[in-house]
Amino acid sequence: MSNLKYYIPIIVILSANLFTLFAFLVAPYDWSKGNPALVSIYLIMNYLFIYFGYRKGIIKGSRKINIKSQFLFNVTDRQIFLFFLFYLFTFLVKYAYLLRFEFYDIFGMVSYLMVGIVDPQLGYNMSVLDTRPYTVSWSIFVFTSIINQMFFIYGFLVWKQLIKLLKIVFIIFLFIEIFYWFGRGTGFGIISIISNFIAVYFANNKISSINIKGLVRLMLVVFLAINIFGFLKNKRAGGDIDDLQVFDTVGSSVIEDHYIFNYIPDSFVQTYMHSTAYLSQGYFHLGLAMNSNITFTSTYFLGNNPATLNFANILGFDLWDRTYIRKLYMVEGIDDVGKWHSAYLWFANDVSFFGVPFVLFFMSYILGISFVYIINFNDLMSKILFVMLFNMFLYLFSNNTYLYQLFYSFSFISFFWILSRLFTIKFK
């Protein structure tokens, strides 16, 4: 298909990823130990696989098809009400599991999060180094997560159909979620909410209908995200920083006389350094892993994010020492808990560096098909899957954290989507 509207999502995805690669290459760091040339070649190869996977999905999904109408998820007011009702009765389970409190100990959870509100650095350290036992059964958490992890995506998608009461309820839950992430001292959850909103905006407007007014709104949302991110990183760092060497990382140091500082206002340097470290750190660690001759030992498709590793532990298998992340710590001394790694390295835990492009090809193939169903059928389940995959591609520079946040919901949705969409299609 040659219609441009079908390709706008992949243009946005590849543009965002190229931007992060550019940020890595011009960053005021000595990246030489991480072999930036090799990293660049590897990333561009992956971008090509992503593009051709998406293109194949668009072509496949655009053939003349006959889908049984009962398999299309046409949302009704009753379904919306039941969805919200389920979340209302189970959302405390999510927070109790993540914070390791009893689900009824609301005061305890709020007090715990207030520590992070007052001191983001302490809140972040508490969340990373927390060794308290879980108080909610893993099986209960997984069952409720199927719905709960996609609640905000769903709410954004059906916003125009919500009655006034449900809109108020949704906003309240949204503020609770934001409070949770502020209390953890990390901005990723808040940024992912914003990127979910952007992806939903694209899906609901079929992208091609976006006008100047819509673009201005999106720019304001992105501007808000940058400011929130800068604020949280600054607070977590303990305030203003005068010494740029504070931003040094294991294996690399800041080049204080780098030419980039000639073009950045002094008032923006700290935010820029936080952002650069955030976007580039994972690529540097990817290069270190590729340069360190670390031997690949499969994690049996259970090492691509912390949720699957946790599942492996429940089954009695400790796979952490088999991951590139852990081995990189053993070889190079890169913190395997507190430091940023790219999703490429996490996917490589399962399939090696050579297998990652094929994983991304399949993901983008599904993304392409799902977007065709959005355009042609306004299919809600395809919209949900599209938003999830779209964001996974946006956050490839990161710790595969987005997938970790909604792994159980994504697993259920993608499995059901494949069964109900792909396997019931009759191609003419």
N, C-alpha and C positions, 0 to 999 in steps of 0.2 A: 504494500500500500504506500502511496506517495503523499497522502493527506498529512500535512504538518501537525495537526492537532493530536494525532496519535503518538507523535514523537516528542512532544514537549516535556513529558515527565523524564524521559531519559536524557534530554538536553539539560534539564535542571540538575539531575543527579550527577551527570558527568562534569558539568560546569562547577558544581560544588566540590567534587572530588579533585578536579584540577586546581581549584583555588587552594585547597589544603596542601596539595603537592607543591604549589608555588610558594605558599607560606613557609613550608619546610625548607625549600631551596634558598630562599632569601633571608631566612631567619639569622639573627646575629649570633650564631653558635658555630663552634668548630665541630662539624658533623663528620669529619674525615674518617673517624674510626668506624662509623656506621655505613660507609660506602654509599653516599647519596646517589651516585650514578647508577649503581646496581638497583637500588631501591626504586629509582625513577623508571628504569626499564621494566622492572617487575610490575609496578603499579600501572603503567601504560598498557602492558600486556593484559592485565586484569580488566582495565577499562574497555579494551577491545572485546574481550569475552562478554562483558556486561552488555555492551551495545548490540553485539550480534545475537546474544541470547534474547534480549528484548525484541529485536527486529523479527526473530523467528517466531516469538510469541504473538506479536502483532499480526504477522502473516497467517499463522495457524488459527488464531482466534477470529480472523476476519473472513474466513471461508464461509460459505453458506452453511448455516447450521440450523438444527431443529432441536431446541431445548424444551423438555417437558416443563410446562408452566409451574407445576407444583414444586419444582426444585428451585425456583427463583424465590429468594427471600424478600417478599414484598412486605414491608413493615406496616403494622396496624397499630392503632391507639392501644389496643389491649396488650399487644406484645411489648410496647414501650412501657406501659404501666407495670407489667410483670418483671421486666428487666430492672426497672428502678426499684421495685419492691424487693427483689432478690438482693440487690446491692445494699439497700437500706438495712436489711437484716444480717448481712454478712461482712460489711466493710470493716467492722472492728476486728474480725478474724484476720484480715490482711495486715492491719497495723500491729496487732498483737503478735503475730508470727514474726514479722520483720523486726519489731522492737524487742521481742522475747519477753512479753508481759502476758498475764492472763487477759483474755478478751474483755472481761468486765472491769479491769483496772484502768479506767479512763484517766483518773487523776494521776496515776503513776506514769502513764504514757505521756500525758501533757507535760508533767513536771520534767520528765526525761528530755523531751524535745525543747523545753524552755532553756535548758542548759546550752543547747546549740544555738538558740536564738540570741542569747546573751553573749556567748563565746563560740562563734562558728568553728574556730580551730579545734577547740575541745570537743565540740559536737561531732566533727568529722573524725577525729581520732577515736572517739568512743564507738562510732559506727564501724570503723575499719577494724579495730582491735577487740571488738566485743567477743567475749568468750562465754557469756552466760548461756545456759542451756535453753533450748526452745521450749515454750510452754504450750504451744498449739500443735496438734498432730499434723505431720507433713501431709498425710492423705486428705485431711480436712482442708488444709490450705490449698492443695492442688485442685480439689473439687470446686471450691469457691472461686479460685483464681481464673477458671475457665471463663467466667463472666466478668469478674471484678477487674482483671487486668486490661480488659478492653472497654471498660465502662466509659472513660472519657472520650475515647475515639467514637464510640457509639453515640454518646451525648452530643458531641459536636456534629456528627452526621445527621442526626434527626432533630437538631435544634429548632428548626422552623416548624416542626410538627408538634413540639411540646406545648402543653397548656401552660398557663402562667405559673401555676403552683409547681409543676415539675421543673420549669426554668429556674425558679428560686431554689428548689432543692438541689438542682445540678450545680448552681453557683456556690451554694454552701459547701457541697462536697469538693468542689474545685478549690475553694479556699482552705479546706482541711488538708487536701493533698499538698498544696503549696506550703502550708504550715509545716507539714511533715518533712518536706525536702529542705526547707530553711533550717529546721531543727536538726537535721542530719549534717548541716554544714556543707552541703554540696549543691551545685546548681544544675547538675545534669537532668534531674527529674523535672525541674521547672523548664529547662530548655527543651526537653523532649515533649512537654505539654504544648509548648509554642510551636514546635515543628509538626506535631500532630495536627494542630489547628491549621497550619499552612497546607499540609497534605490533604486534609479534609476540605479545605477551601478549593483546592485544585479539583478534587474528585467531585464535589457537589456542583461546581460550576463548569465541569468538563473542560477546564483549563482554557479552551479556545475562546470562551466568552468573557475572560477577564479583561476589564477595561482600565482606564487610567485611575479611576477612583479605587478600584480593587487593588491595583498595584501600589498605590499610596498607602492603603491599609496594610498591605503586606510589608512594605518598607518600614512602617511604624512598628509593626510587630517585631521585625528583625532588629530594629534599633533598640526596642525594649529588651529583647533577649540579650543583646550585647551589654547593655547597661546593668542588667541583673547579674550577668556573669561576672562583669568587672567588679561590681559591688561585693559579691560573695567571695571572690578570690582575694580581693583586697582585705576584707574582714578576716578571712581564714588565715591570711598571711600575718595578721596582727597589726594592720594599718599601713601607713606610707612606708615605702622602702627606698632608701637612698643609694644603697650599695647594690649594683647590678649583679655582683658575684653571688648574691643570694639565689639567683635563678640558675646557677650552675647545676648540672646534673651529672650523674656517674658516667664517666667516659667522654664528657664534653664540658666546655666552659663558654661563657658569654664573651664575645669579642666586643669589648667596650668602645673601640674606635670604628665599629662597623659603619659603612656608608648609610645604612638604613636610618640611623639616628639623625641624620641630617634632614630627613623629610618628615620626622615625627615631632609634633609639639611636645615640650617637656611635660605638660600636664597629662599627656596621653601615654607616655612611655611605660608606666607601670601596667596599665591595662593592656597595652600592646604586648609586653613581655609575658604576662599571664596567658593571654590568648595564644601567643606563638608557642609557648611551652605546651599548652593544652592541645593544639592542633598538630604539632610537630613531634612531640615526644614519642608517640607510638611508631612513627615512621623510622625514627632513629633506632629505637629498640628492635624494630623489624630488621633493619640493616645489620645490627649487632648480631642478631640470631643467625642471619644468613652468612655472616662473616666468621662466626665462631666455630664452624664445623660441628655443630651440635647434631648428634645422631637422632634420626626420627624413630620414635617408638609409638605406635598407634594407641590412641585412647578409645578405640572401638566406637567411634561416633558419640562418645559421651564427654568429650573434652572441649567442645566448642563454646561453652559459656558456663558460668558458675552453677547455674541451675542443673545442668546435666551432670556436672561433677558431684553435686550434692546428691543427686539421684543415684549415682554410682556408689557413693558412700553408704547410702541406705541399703543398697544391694550387697554391701560388704566388700566393695572394691575401692581401694584408695589409688586413684589415678593421677593425683596431683604431681607426683614426682616424674611422671611420664610426659608432662606438658612442656612445651617450649618456654613458657613463662617461668616455670620453676627451674628448668635447666639454665635459663639465661641468668637467673639469680646465682646459681652455683658456679657458673663460668665467669660472668662479668660483674656480679655483685649488684645487679639491677633489682631493686625492691620488687618482689613478686606480689605484693598486696597493695601498697600505697602508690605505685607508679603506673603511669598510663601505658598501655600497649594497644596495638591496632587489632581490629577484628581479623585481619589477614593472619596474624599469628595465632589467634584462637582457632580459626578454622583449620589452620595447618596442624594443630594438635591431632586432629582426626585423620587428615588426608595428605599431610605433608605439603610443602610449598608448591609442589607440582600439581597437586589436586585442587588447590584453592580456586584457580580460574574456572574449573569445571563446576564447582559448587556455585560460584557467582553466576555462571552461565545459566544454570538451572533456575536459580532464584529470579534472575531477570526475565527468563522465559515465562515464568508464572506471572511476574509483574505485568508483562506485555499482554498476556491473555486476559488477566483480570481487568486491565484498563479498557480493552475492547468491550468487555461485558458491561462496564460502567457506561461507556459511550452508547452502546446499542440497546442495552436492557435496563439501565439505571439500577443494576443489581446491588443491593445493600451489602450482601456478604462479600462480593467482589470488592466493594469499596473498603470494607474493613481490612481485607487482606492486602489491598493496594496500599493503604496507609501504613500498615505494618512493614511491608517490604520496602516501600519508598523510604521510610525512615531508617531502616537497616542499612540501605545503601548510602544515605546521607552521613551515617555515623561509622563508616568503615574505618575512619582514622582513630576511632575510640576502642575501648575495651570490650567490644561486643556487649556493652551495657544495655543497649536498647533491647536486644533480644532477651537478655537476662530478665529485664523488667516484665516482659509479657510472654515468656517462653511457653507456659502451659496453655495460655489462651491462644497463642499463635499455633501451637502444635494441633490443638483441637480444630481451630478454624481452617487451617491449611489442609488437614486430613479430610474434614467434612467437605470442604470446597472441592477438592480433587475428586472425591467420590460422587458428589452431587452435580458437579459441573462437567468435568472432563469425561467421566465414565458414562454419562447419560447423553453425550452429544453424538448425533449422527451426522457425519460429514457427507454432503452430497457430492 
